[in-house]
Amino acid sequence: MTTIKKLDFIEYQKCSRKTAVYPDIGNNLYYPALGLAGETGEVMNKIKKIMRDKIDIEDSNIKEMIESELGDILWYISNLATELNLSLDDIARKNLDKLMDRKKRGKIHGSGDNR
């Protein structure tokens, strides 16, 4: 259990970096990128099992299992951002700005990066 009472992206990124142990840290975007892919696959596998086995997520522990995997995904995103000298806070703000702009212009649906 964390002892941090209020946690924002800036604090999370600082704290998650303290737990980062992998080869050539500070100059290795491959490790967190590959970890991100692996953890994303684990989430998708659990969701596949919900669909295949018709699991009621409220009557099983699968929701907590997915929550744990999402936490791992966040850790890898945070460390990949740090490797790229990017701020999670900036990433989150820019993403919301982009999405709000798309919504305002009626372009939230569809595909393509530049809508």
Secondary structure as the mmCIF struct_conf table of DSSP 4:
data_model
#
loop_
_struct_conf.conf_type_id
_struct_conf.id
_struct_conf.beg_label_comp_id
_struct_conf.beg_label_asym_id
_struct_conf.beg_label_seq_id
_struct_conf.end_label_comp_id
_struct_conf.end_label_asym_id
_struct_conf.end_label_seq_id
BEND BEND1 LYS A 5 LYS A 6
HELX_RH_AL_P HELX_RH_AL_P1 PHE A 9 LYS A 18
TURN_TY1_P TURN_TY1_P1 THR A 19 THR A 19
TURN_TY1_P TURN_TY1_P2 PRO A 23 GLY A 26
BEND BEND2 ASN A 27 ASN A 27
BEND BEND3 LEU A 29 LEU A 29
HELX_RH_AL_P HELX_RH_AL_P2 TYR A 30 ASP A 53
TURN_TY1_P TURN_TY1_P3 LYS A 54 LYS A 54
HELX_RH_3T_P HELX_RH_3T_P1 ILE A 57 ASP A 59
BEND BEND4 SER A 60 ASN A 61
HELX_RH_AL_P HELX_RH_AL_P3 ILE A 62 GLU A 83
TURN_TY1_P TURN_TY1_P4 LEU A 84 ASN A 85
HELX_RH_AL_P HELX_RH_AL_P4 LEU A 88 LYS A 104
TURN_TY1_P TURN_TY1_P5 ARG A 105 GLY A 106
BEND BEND5 ILE A 108 GLY A 110
TURN_TY1_P TURN_TY1_P6 ASP A 113 ASN A 114
#
